[in-house]
Every structure is written in C-alpha cells, then in structure tokens.
Amino acid sequence: MTPVDEHNGAELLESRLRTLLPAEYQETYEKLEPVSMGSAGLKYAADGTVAWDEIWGSFCDLAMAGGPPHKGMLLQPGTDEEIDAQFGRYDAVVEEICRGIRMVTRLRAYASPTPGWVSVTCHTDTMARWLMRAIVMENVASRCAGAVLDLPAAPHFRIEKEIKNVITVIAKTSHYWLGHTPLAQQREIGDVLMRMDAEYPLLAPDGSPETGKGHAALASAIAERIQRETGLPPAARQYADWLGVECLDVRSAVWMMRALVASNVLARREDHALFVPINASLDPDGSRVAAAVGRVHRYASARGVS
C-alpha cells in the first residue's frame, strides 16, 4: 500500500469510528482517559430482590470511545460441563440475568437455546450488531444473529459480581444507544456496518474454538507474524479464541482496538494488551487478522500513538 493509500485508509477508519460513536464522543474521543467512576452498590426492593433499575444514575464512558472497559478480564459463558454439573443453579442465574435486563432495558430477555447464553431481542438488527461490538470492547463476551443479542451466563456467576457485570454492561451500552444516538445516526451506523460486511464479514471468535495442537499452531503463527510486522510480542495472558499482543501503553492499545473494530475485526483490550479474534473458519491461516493488526499499527505509528 502506498503512503497516499495509507493516509486514505486511516482517514476512512476515523470517519467510520466517528459514525459509530454517539454524538457526544465524535470530537472528543481522542482526549478521553480510561478512568472508572467506581462500582455502584446493589439496591433491594421490599421483597428482597435486587432493584436493578434503581442502581445507576450515570455510566462510565464507553470503552468504544476510550473509556475504561467494564471488566478487567473477559467474562465468558459457562461450558457444557459446568452447566450440566449445576443445572439448577444455572437456571437461577439465567432467570436473574434476564429479570435484570428486562428491568433496565425494557427489552425481551430469555434463556438461549444454546447453553451458556441468555438472549435479548433488540429493536433492530443494527442495534444488536452495535451493542455486540460495544459490549465485547467492555470485556464481556457477546454475539448476535439478526436482532438477537446473546450475553454470557454460567452457574458460578454471583449476583454481586458476574450477574451484575452482565446487567450493567447492557444497561450501559443500551443507554448510549437509545439515549445518545439519534435515529438518523442509527441508520448511518447500519449503512456503515453493511458496507464493512460487503468488504469482509465481521471477524469474531468462532465460538467453538479448537483447543488442540491445530488451534495452538494457528495462534502461534498469527502471533509470530504480528510480532514480525509490528514488533509487538504476545501477551502473557491468552484465551482459547482470542490472541493477546502487548502494546506499548494503554493509549496505543485503545487506539488500535478502535481502529480494528472500524475495520470489521472485533477487538478488545485488557490494560495495555490488545486482543484480536482467532477464527479458523473465516481466517484459517490468520492472514486477515495479522494484516489488520499490522495495518492499524502503521496508522497508529504515523499518528504518533505507538
């Protein structure tokens, strides 16, 4: 790619990102600091249940805009083995998550037919697709199909921790979508997502990662190529279907994460480690994700970010 093409590519990603962000962030996201407001305490109704709709008066900035991710580490769905061992507890967790989601969003929430997930019916496909991207950037697993958004559930989830995490993250992201993103902009976001999908389908974790030698070899090959092209080494923490690379600092990790999402590559960060998806179906040799990381790293370097 020529220097002119590199400039145009960076400008295109900036334009997409401004469209994806609520209006209040469009001119300020470069200046945001990822500082948390702290965790809100639980409140209880007269019947002893958590009054999920009375907890929050405001929310931290979106991780998509450069705010602090809601979770420091990825919150993932329960495995079949975990659920089978405690199916009674799992059902109770799912019901409480769904109850909380209904209270804070007024959306339909119910147990997914796929164990490990709860499903939320959004107003539109675009809403579900935007929420999924925003929620993953908050370090909570999410996926969507059409207007149905899935969020994680597991029998070990505690009401004051993981259950609250799931309910908080959809309360936060739906608040910004419904309250801070005008209808005309929502349509523009839908157009941007369709154009990105026409170029390349969204690259996300495949949802059923191989954990054997084949998957480990793919992850190793991607990490090696990224380090060769960017100098960024693998992160100390790794996941089955996410590859972590160590960025120079939090600022560069935030910048590259946002640029990747604007490239239709799902991404998130944990401190200064950037995480990108491993998908053996859509990207069997890892060339697409490695090329995307290399490209946004060049853009970041040109901007003096990394």
HELIX and SHEET records of a PDB file:
HELIX    1   1 PRO A    3  LEU A   20  1                                  18    
HELIX    2   2 ALA A   23  TYR A   25  5                                   3    
HELIX    3   3 TYR A   29  LYS A   31  5                                   3    
HELIX    4   4 TRP A   52  GLU A   54  5                                   3    
HELIX    5   5 ALA A   63  ALA A   65  5                                   3    
HELIX    6   6 ASP A   80  ALA A   85  1                                   6    
HELIX    7   7 PHE A   87  THR A  105  1                                  19    
HELIX    8   8 ASP A  125  MET A  137  1                                  13    
HELIX    9   9 GLU A  162  HIS A  180  1                                  19    
HELIX   10  10 LEU A  183  GLU A  199  1                                  17    
HELIX   11  11 LYS A  213  THR A  230  1                                  18    
HELIX   12  12 VAL A  250  VAL A  261  1                                  12    
HELIX   13  13 SER A  287  ALA A  302  1                                  16    
SHEET    1   A 4 ARG A 108  ALA A 111  0                                        
SHEET    2   A 4 TRP A 117  THR A 121 -1                                        
SHEET    3   A 4 VAL A 148  PRO A 152 -1                                        
SHEET    4   A 4 ARG A 143  ALA A 145 -1                                        
SHEET    1   B 3 TRP A 242  GLU A 246  0                                        
SHEET    2   B 3 ALA A 273  PRO A 277 -1                                        
SHEET    3   B 3 ARG A 268  GLU A 270 -1                                        
END                                                                             
